Amino acid sequence: MKNSLYFGDNLEILKDLYKKHPEGFIDLIYIDPPFNSKRNYNILFEDIDLKDVKAQKEAFKDTWSNITYIDTLNEIKALDLNLHSFIQNLDQIGVHHGAVSYLTMMAIRIWYMHKLLKDTGSFYLHCDSTMSHYLKILCDLIFGENNFRGEIIWRRASGFKRSTAKKFPQKNDNILHFSKGNNITWNPQYLPHKDEYIKRFKKDKDGRLYRDDVNPTKGGTRIIYLDEVKGDLIDSVWIDIHPVNPMANERLGYPTQKPISLMERIVEASTNEGDLVADFFCGCGTTIAAAQNLNRKWLGADISHLAVKLISKRLIDTHEQKIRNTFEIFGFPQDLASAKMLATETKSGRFKFEEWIIEVLLGGVLNQNKNQTGFDGYITFDVNNDKDVCFIEVKSGNATLPQLNHFIQIVEERKADMGVFVCFKEQITSGMEKTAKTQGYYKEELFSNSYNKIQLLTVEELLEYKGINMPISTVGTFKSAKKAEEKSKQEGIF
């Protein structure tokens, strides 16, 4: 099977995968779910300074309903009575409803993840002190206490000079490790040698580092080569992996982004090349990137369509466009019929037609103030170190010439550099084509290239991977991932 990215509620994805693979098929599952902290996390986009309003899009909210969890709790009752009793008792003894709701949401998802693991598989749950004690008991009930492999303490920050609270500063996360069974895949991990140890070696005529070692029990000496000596065994306290700092090359804008070295250590320890790694809260895709780098197959899911778009872009930025043929994306409209279905959807939903067009297909930013500013979204681009902007207007229903004229007026009044009007092909008239064509050009001075200032773009063209005809920019919606320094061996996996 191809590598897979899923957009949608991971519970529905898990249930569907369980129907297809009731025997289990995943070698490693790592999840880094939100910690029930009541915070909103945001991806920040390139701003166009509209009345000092920062353009941003909510990636996800880790706030849980205190009502809807009751339905999920009843669903758990049919799956696992012990699990249901534990959560219900927490509710009855007065544990905060928000915590009970969060644990209910996590319990049913972890239950299905356990089912999807192979018998040799491992499960890692990244959490913090907010909920780790409750989550440990959930996992004990689901996996069995005997399958608890240990708790990893990751020191995610160092240094704390100010006393701001009456407690020791919290500088670590907890990673709970469980297995499906006793016979798991396991590869011990070792720290690199320290400089002072390496200095004890010298080079032979072939440039290989070695030293003479005295063996008092057998008498005489023996030669030890550095490349045959493993470093210190890595234990459960990880202080050598630092968090992603704001200036790091791998930084992509997710506040909770984990360093890829953290994920690579977990993947290397619990899988072999060609094994399948899954992350059902994959965010900006660090687990996916680590699996790809280490020649593992992978599966990712996220409830944010922006996250799925970001992961796809991250992979392409790192491994070039050819990698796009190695993975599939599920959950987005794939043809004209499903696009029209989304366009005519009347119920209020999390994912709308305009979002799909602007943020998924065009890689732009949804305008959160469109009622005041008169356009649906925009893309910024950089030409000769000047930040220019292209406005986007999307019509899911009937598109008319007066609507196009109104959009052109908005482009002129707000002094946008370009504008693109998106609708279905059947709605474009000759009058609309003529009007758009007569609006002049945006000219890129450096190469003397000209682009129609107002462009008509159809949904059909977007489904065929045609985009806006505009200058190539070094600045995009998302920060770009660093190019892979070594060529991936992905061709050998698939």
C-alpha positions in Angstrom: 0.0 0.0 0.0 1.0 3.6 -0.6 1.8 6.0 2.3 -1.4 7.8 3.3 -2.5 11.1 4.7 -6.1 11.4 6.0 -8.0 14.6 6.6 -10.8 14.1 9.1 -11.8 13.0 12.6 -9.3 10.3 13.5 -12.0 8.3 15.3 -13.9 7.7 12.1 -10.6 7.0 10.3 -9.6 4.5 13.0 -13.0 2.7 12.8 -12.7 2.4 9.1 -9.2 1.1 9.2 -10.3 -1.5 11.9 -13.0 -2.8 9.6 -10.4 -3.3 6.9 -7.7 -4.7 9.1 -9.2 -6.3 12.2 -6.1 -8.4 12.7 -3.8 -5.3 13.0 -1.3 -4.1 10.5 0.7 -1.2 12.0 4.2 -1.6 13.5 4.4 1.6 15.5 1.8 4.2 16.6 3.0 7.5 18.1 0.6 10.2 19.1 1.1 13.7 20.5 -2.5 14.7 21.3 -3.4 18.1 22.9 -3.0 18.0 26.7 -6.5 19.3 27.7 -4.9 22.7 28.4 -7.8 24.8 27.0 -5.5 26.6 24.7 -6.0 27.4 21.0 -3.1 26.6 18.7 -2.6 28.6 15.5 -0.7 28.5 12.4 0.4 32.0 11.5 0.4 33.0 7.8 2.0 35.7 5.8 0.2 39.0 6.8 -1.0 41.7 4.3 -1.5 44.3 7.0 -5.2 44.8 6.6 -6.1 47.2 9.4 -3.4 45.6 11.6 -5.5 42.4 11.7 -3.2 39.4 11.9 -4.3 36.8 9.4 -4.4 33.4 11.1 -6.2 30.1 10.9 -7.0 27.9 13.8 -5.2 24.6 13.5 -7.1 22.9 16.2 -8.7 23.5 19.6 -8.0 21.2 22.5 -11.2 22.1 24.3 -13.6 19.2 24.8 -17.4 19.3 25.0 -18.9 18.5 28.4 -22.0 17.1 26.8 -21.2 15.1 23.7 -18.8 12.9 25.5 -21.7 11.1 27.1 -22.5 9.5 23.7 -18.9 8.4 23.3 -18.9 7.0 26.9 -21.9 4.8 26.0 -20.0 3.6 22.9 -17.1 2.6 25.1 -19.4 0.6 27.3 -20.2 -1.7 24.4 -16.4 -2.1 23.7 -14.8 -2.4 27.1 -16.7 -2.5 30.4 -13.7 -2.0 32.6 -12.7 1.1 30.6 -16.2 2.4 30.8 -16.4 1.9 34.6 -13.1 3.7 35.2 -14.1 6.8 33.3 -17.6 6.7 34.8 -16.2 6.5 38.3 -14.0 9.5 37.7 -17.1 11.4 36.7 -19.0 10.3 39.8 -16.2 11.1 42.3 -16.0 14.7 41.1 -13.1 14.8 38.7 -13.6 17.9 36.5 -16.0 17.3 33.6 -13.5 18.8 31.2 -10.9 16.2 32.2 -13.5 13.3 32.0 -14.6 14.5 28.5 -11.0 14.6 27.4 -10.2 11.1 28.7 -13.3 9.8 27.1 -12.2 11.2 23.8 -8.8 9.7 24.2 -9.9 6.3 25.5 -12.0 5.3 22.5 -9.3 6.4 20.1 -6.5 4.5 22.0 -8.8 1.4 22.1 -8.9 1.3 18.3 -5.2 2.1 18.0 -4.5 -0.9 20.1 -6.5 -3.1 17.8 -4.7 -1.7 14.7 -1.2 -2.7 16.0 0.5 -5.8 15.0 1.3 -8.3 17.8 4.9 -7.1 17.6 3.9 -3.4 17.6 4.6 -0.5 20.0 2.5 2.5 21.1 3.9 5.8 22.3 1.8 8.4 24.0 3.3 11.8 24.4 1.8 13.8 27.2 2.6 16.1 30.2 1.8 16.2 33.9 -1.6 17.7 33.2 -3.1 14.3 32.3 -0.3 11.7 32.2 -1.5 9.9 35.4 -5.0 9.4 34.1 -3.7 8.4 30.6 -1.4 5.8 32.1 -4.3 4.0 33.7 -6.3 4.2 30.5 -3.5 2.5 28.7 -3.0 -0.1 31.4 -6.6 -1.1 31.0 -6.4 -1.2 27.2 -3.0 -2.7 26.6 -2.6 -4.6 29.9 -0.3 -3.6 32.8 2.2 -6.2 31.8 2.7 -4.5 28.4 3.8 -1.2 29.9 7.3 -0.9 28.6 8.3 2.3 30.5 8.0 6.0 30.8 10.4 8.3 28.9 11.2 11.6 30.5 12.1 14.1 27.8 13.7 17.3 29.0 12.3 19.8 26.4 13.9 22.9 27.9 16.8 24.0 30.1 17.6 27.0 32.2 15.1 28.8 34.4 16.5 31.9 36.3 13.3 33.6 37.5 11.1 32.3 40.3 7.6 32.9 39.0 5.6 30.2 40.9 5.7 28.3 44.1 6.8 25.1 42.4 9.8 23.6 40.6 9.8 24.7 37.0 8.2 22.2 34.6 10.7 21.4 31.9 9.8 17.9 30.8 7.2 15.9 28.9 6.3 12.3 29.5 6.2 9.6 26.8 4.4 6.4 27.8 5.5 3.3 25.9 3.2 0.3 25.7 3.4 -2.8 23.5 0.7 -5.0 21.9 2.4 -8.2 23.2 5.6 -9.6 24.6 7.5 -10.3 21.4 8.0 -6.7 20.2 10.4 -5.2 17.6 13.2 -3.6 19.6 16.5 -2.0 18.6 18.6 -0.6 21.5 19.7 3.0 20.9 23.2 4.4 21.8 24.5 7.8 22.4 27.4 9.1 20.2 30.9 8.9 21.8 32.0 11.9 23.7 34.9 14.0 22.3 37.2 13.1 25.2 36.7 9.4 24.5 37.4 9.8 20.8 40.6 11.7 21.6 42.0 8.4 23.0 42.0 6.9 19.5 44.6 7.3 16.7 44.4 6.7 13.0 45.9 3.7 11.3 47.3 3.8 7.8 43.8 3.5 6.3 42.5 6.4 8.4 40.5 4.1 10.7 40.4 5.2 14.4 41.8 2.6 16.9 43.6 2.2 20.2 45.5 -0.5 22.0 43.7 -2.0 24.9 45.4 -3.8 27.8 43.7 -7.1 28.7 45.1 -8.1 32.1 43.2 -11.4 32.4 44.7 -12.8 29.2 47.9 -10.8 29.1 49.0 -8.6 26.3 47.1 -6.1 24.3 44.4 -6.0 21.7 43.4 -3.5 19.1 40.0 -1.8 19.5 38.5 0.1 16.6 36.1 3.0 17.3 33.6 2.1 14.7 33.1 -1.3 16.4 32.5 0.2 19.9 28.9 1.3 20.7 28.3 4.4 22.8 26.4 4.5 26.1 23.0 2.8 26.0 20.2 5.4 25.9 18.0 5.1 29.0 14.6 6.5 29.8 15.7 10.1 30.6 16.4 12.1 27.4 18.3 15.3 28.0 20.3 15.3 24.8 17.4 16.3 22.4 16.6 20.0 22.4 13.2 21.5 21.4 12.7 23.2 18.1 13.8 26.8 18.6 12.2 29.7 16.7 15.1 30.0 14.3 15.7 26.3 13.5 15.6 25.2 9.9 12.9 22.6 10.7 10.6 25.2 12.3 7.3 25.3 10.5 5.1 27.4 12.8 3.4 24.8 15.0 3.8 25.9 18.6 3.8 22.2 19.7 6.2 21.0 17.0 8.5 18.3 18.2 12.2 18.0 17.0 12.6 15.4 14.3 15.5 13.8 16.2 13.1 12.9 19.0 10.8 11.1 16.5 13.7 9.4 14.7 14.9 7.9 18.0 11.5 6.4 18.7 11.1 5.1 15.1 14.6 3.6 15.0 14.0 1.9 18.4 10.7 0.3 17.6 10.7 -0.5 13.9 12.9 -1.8 11.1 13.1 -0.5 7.5 9.9 -1.1 5.6 7.8 -1.2 8.7 4.6 1.0 9.0 4.6 4.0 11.3 1.3 5.8 12.1 0.4 9.1 13.8 -3.3 9.9 14.2 -2.7 13.4 15.6 0.0 14.2 13.1 -0.1 18.1 13.2 2.8 19.4 11.1 4.0 15.9 10.3 7.3 15.4 12.3 6.5 11.7 12.8 5.8 11.4 9.0 9.0 13.2 8.2 11.0 10.9 10.5 9.5 7.8 9.0 10.2 9.0 5.5 13.8 9.8 6.3 14.4 6.3 7.9 12.8 4.4 5.0 9.7 3.3 6.8 6.2 3.3 5.4 3.8 5.8 7.1 0.2 6.8 7.7 -0.9 10.1 9.1 -4.3 11.7 10.1 -5.3 15.1 11.3 -8.6 16.9 11.8 -7.2 20.1 10.3 -7.1 20.3 6.5 -4.3 22.9 7.0 -2.2 20.3 8.7 -2.6 17.8 5.9 -1.7 20.5 3.4 1.3 21.5 5.4 2.6 17.9 5.7 2.3 17.4 1.9 4.2 20.6 1.3 6.8 19.7 3.9 7.5 16.4 2.2 7.8 18.0 -1.2 10.0 20.8 0.1 12.3 18.2 1.6 12.3 15.4 -1.0 11.3 17.2 -4.1 8.1 16.9 -6.2 8.6 13.3 -7.1 7.7 12.2 -3.6 4.1 13.2 -4.3 3.6 10.0 -6.3 4.4 7.9 -3.3 1.5 8.9 -1.0 -2.2 9.4 -1.2 -4.4 12.0 0.4 -7.9 11.0 1.6 -10.8 13.2 2.7 -10.6 16.0 0.1 -12.8 16.1 -3.0 -11.0 14.2 -5.8 -13.3 14.9 -8.7 -15.9 17.3 -10.1 -18.9 15.5 -8.6 -17.5 15.5 -5.0 -16.4 19.2 -5.5 -20.0 20.1 -6.4 -21.3 18.2 -3.5 -19.1 20.2 -1.1 -20.1 23.4 -2.9 -23.8 22.8 -2.3 -23.5 21.5 1.2 -25.8 23.7 3.3 -25.3 22.4 6.8 -22.8 24.4 8.9 -19.6 22.4 8.9 -15.9 22.6 9.8 -14.7 22.3 6.3 -16.2 24.6 3.6 -15.9 24.9 -0.1 -14.0 28.2 0.1 -11.5 26.7 2.5 -10.8 23.8 0.2 -10.3 26.1 -2.8 -8.2 28.7 -1.1 -6.2 26.8 1.4 -5.9 23.3 0.0 -5.9 23.8 -3.8 -4.3 27.3 -4.0 -2.2 27.3 -0.9 -3.5 30.6 0.1 -5.0 32.2 3.3 -8.6 32.4 4.1 -9.7 36.0 4.9 -11.2 36.0 8.3 -12.7 39.4 7.7 -14.2 38.9 4.3 -17.5 40.5 5.2 -15.7 43.8 5.9 -13.0 43.6 3.2 -14.9 42.1 0.3 -12.8 39.1 -0.8 -12.5 35.5 0.3 -8.7 35.0 0.6 -5.3 35.9 -0.7 -1.8 34.8 -1.6 1.3 36.9 -0.9 4.3 36.7 -3.2 7.7 38.3 -3.2 9.1 40.0 -6.3 12.4 42.0 -6.0 12.0 42.0 -2.2 8.6 43.6 -2.4 5.7 41.8 -0.9 2.8 41.8 -3.3 -0.7 40.3 -2.9 -3.2 38.4 -5.1 -6.8 38.5 -3.8 -9.0 35.4 -4.3 -12.8 35.3 -4.7 -14.6 31.9 -4.7 -18.1 31.3 -5.9 -19.7 28.0 -4.9 -23.0 28.9 -6.4 -24.0 30.9 -9.4 -21.2 33.3 -10.6 -22.2 36.4 -12.5 -20.7 39.3 -14.4 -21.8 41.8 -11.7 -20.1 39.7 -9.1 -16.9 39.7 -11.1 -17.1 43.5 -11.5 -17.6 44.0 -7.8 -14.5 41.8 -7.1 -12.5 43.9 -9.7 -13.6 47.0 -7.8 -12.3 45.6 -4.5 -9.0 44.7 -6.1 -8.7 48.3 -7.3 -9.8 50.0 -4.2 -7.5 48.0 -1.9 -4.7 48.2 -4.4 -4.1 44.5 -4.7 -1.5 43.5 -7.3 -3.6 40.7 -8.8 -6.9 39.0 -8.4 -8.3 35.6 -9.2 -12.0 34.7 -9.5 -12.8 31.0 -9.0 -16.0 29.3 -10.1 -17.2 26.2 -12.0 -16.5 26.2 -15.8 -20.2 26.2 -16.7 -20.7 29.6 -15.0 -18.1 31.5 -17.0 -19.6 33.6 -19.8 -17.9 35.4 -22.7 -18.7 38.7 -21.0 -16.8 37.6 -17.9 -13.8 36.5 -20.0 -13.8 39.8 -21.9 -14.0 41.9 -18.7 -11.2 40.0 -17.0 -9.0 40.3 -20.1 -9.4 44.1 -20.3 -8.1 44.7 -16.8 -4.5 45.0 -17.8 -1.4 43.2 -16.5 0.8 42.7 -13.5 4.4 43.0 -14.8 7.4 41.4 -13.2 10.2 43.8 -14.0 13.1 41.5 -13.4 12.4 39.1 -16.2 9.9 41.3 -18.1 7.1 38.8 -17.6 3.5 39.9 -17.7 0.5 38.3 -16.0 -3.2 39.0 -16.4 -4.1 41.2 -13.4 -7.6 39.6 -13.2 -7.8 35.9 -13.9 -10.7 33.5 -14.2 -9.9 30.0 -12.8 -12.3 27.1 -12.9 -12.7 24.3 -10.3 -12.1 21.9 -13.2 -8.7 23.4 -13.9 -7.8 23.3 -10.2 -8.7 19.6 -10.1 -6.3 19.1 -13.0 -3.5 20.9 -11.0 -3.6 24.2 -12.8 -3.1 27.2 -10.6 -2.8 30.9 -10.8 -0.5 32.3 -13.4 1.7 34.4 -11.2 5.4 35.1 -10.5 7.4 32.4 -8.7 7.9 33.6 -5.1 10.4 32.8 -2.5 7.8 33.5 0.2 4.8 31.1 0.6 1.9 30.5 2.9 3.8 28.1 5.1 7.4 28.1 6.1 9.3 25.7 3.9 11.0 22.6 5.3 14.8 22.1 4.7 15.9 20.1 1.7 17.0 16.6 2.5 20.8 16.5 2.6 20.9 13.0 1.4 18.7 11.4 -1.2 15.9 9.3 0.2 15.8 5.6 -0.4 12.0 5.7 -0.7 12.0 4.1 -4.2 13.2 0.9 -2.6 10.3 0.7 -0.2 7.3 0.8 -2.5 
